[in-house]
Amino acid sequence: MDCYGQAEELAAFEVYFTDVMQFPFPATWRDLDEPDHAEAVTVLGVDRVDERRGILLRVRRGDKQRRLLAEQVWADDTDSANATVLDDCRYWVEEMYGLTPGFD
C-alpha cells in the first residue's frame, strides 16, 4: 500500500476488507489474553474502523452479536480470500505495533 501514515493505512485496510472479503463466513475467535481460548463465530461484516483500536468485525456467537478485533479472528477456510485478508491484517498489526498475534 502506498499510504502516508497509520491513519491512511488503516483506511486502506478498511477498503481491502470490504472489497475482498465475502460475508458471512465461519471463523474462530482466539483471545490473545487467553491462549487456550478458541471459539467458533460467524463473521457478519466490518463493524467499524477505529484509529485507536483498529478494525472491528461484527460477529455472531451463538445467538448474540459482538465486535472483535480483526487480528483475533481466523477464517475456518484457510485457503479463502477471507483468510488471506485476515492474515495480512495480522501481519500489519505486528509490523505497526510490534505485537505478535500468535496462534498461526
C-alpha positions as CSV (number, residue, x, y, z in Angstrom):
1,M,0.0,0.0,0.0
2,D,1.2,3.5,-0.8
3,C,0.0,5.4,2.3
4,Y,1.2,8.3,4.3
5,G,0.9,7.3,7.9
6,Q,-1.1,4.9,10.1
7,A,-4.5,6.5,9.5
8,E,-4.2,6.1,5.7
9,E,-3.0,2.5,6.1
10,L,-6.0,1.8,8.3
11,A,-8.4,3.3,5.8
12,A,-6.8,1.3,3.0
13,F,-7.3,-1.9,5.1
14,E,-11.0,-1.0,5.5
15,V,-11.4,-0.8,1.8
16,Y,-9.4,-4.1,1.4
17,F,-11.7,-5.8,3.9
18,T,-14.9,-4.6,2.3
19,D,-13.8,-5.2,-1.3
20,V,-12.3,-8.6,-0.9
21,M,-14.0,-10.4,2.0
22,Q,-17.1,-12.5,1.4
23,F,-19.5,-12.2,4.3
24,P,-20.8,-14.1,6.3
25,F,-18.2,-16.8,6.9
26,P,-17.3,-19.2,9.7
27,A,-14.3,-18.4,11.7
28,T,-12.5,-18.9,15.0
29,W,-12.0,-16.2,17.7
30,R,-8.8,-16.5,19.6
31,D,-8.5,-14.2,22.6
32,L,-4.8,-13.2,22.8
33,D,-5.1,-12.6,26.5
34,E,-6.3,-16.2,27.0
35,P,-4.0,-18.5,24.9
36,D,-6.2,-21.6,25.3
37,H,-9.4,-19.7,24.2
38,A,-10.8,-20.6,20.8
39,E,-14.5,-20.1,20.0
40,A,-16.5,-20.6,16.8
41,V,-18.1,-17.5,15.4
42,T,-19.7,-16.3,12.2
43,V,-18.2,-13.1,10.8
44,L,-21.0,-10.9,9.6
45,G,-19.0,-7.9,8.3
46,V,-16.8,-4.9,9.2
47,D,-18.4,-3.1,12.1
48,R,-16.1,-0.1,12.2
49,V,-12.6,1.1,11.9
50,D,-11.2,2.9,14.9
51,E,-7.8,4.7,14.8
52,R,-7.0,3.6,18.4
53,R,-8.4,0.0,18.3
54,G,-8.1,-1.0,14.7
55,I,-10.5,-2.9,12.5
56,L,-13.5,-4.3,14.4
57,L,-15.5,-7.1,12.9
58,R,-19.2,-7.8,13.7
59,V,-19.6,-11.5,14.6
60,R,-22.3,-13.8,15.8
61,R,-21.5,-16.1,18.8
62,G,-24.5,-18.4,19.3
63,D,-27.5,-16.1,19.4
64,K,-25.6,-12.9,20.3
65,Q,-23.6,-10.4,18.2
66,R,-20.4,-8.6,19.3
67,R,-17.4,-6.8,17.9
68,L,-14.0,-8.4,17.8
69,L,-10.6,-7.1,16.7
70,A,-9.9,-8.5,13.2
71,E,-6.4,-9.8,14.3
72,Q,-8.2,-12.1,16.8
73,V,-10.2,-13.8,14.1
74,W,-9.1,-16.7,11.8
75,A,-11.2,-17.8,8.9
76,D,-12.0,-21.6,9.0
77,D,-11.4,-21.9,5.3
78,T,-7.6,-21.3,5.4
79,D,-7.4,-21.2,1.5
80,S,-10.1,-18.5,1.2
81,A,-9.7,-14.8,0.4
82,N,-11.1,-14.1,3.9
83,A,-8.2,-16.0,5.4
84,T,-5.7,-14.1,3.3
85,V,-7.1,-10.7,4.3
86,L,-7.1,-11.6,8.0
87,D,-3.5,-12.9,7.7
88,D,-2.5,-9.6,6.0
89,C,-4.2,-7.7,8.8
90,R,-2.3,-9.7,11.5
91,Y,1.0,-9.0,9.6
92,W,0.2,-5.3,9.5
93,V,-0.6,-5.2,13.2
94,E,2.6,-7.0,14.0
95,E,4.7,-4.6,11.9
96,M,2.8,-1.4,13.0
97,Y,2.7,-2.1,16.7
98,G,5.3,-4.7,17.3
99,L,2.6,-7.1,18.6
100,T,2.6,-10.8,17.8
101,P,-1.0,-12.1,17.4
102,G,0.3,-15.7,17.5
103,F,-1.7,-18.8,17.0
104,D,-0.5,-19.2,13.4
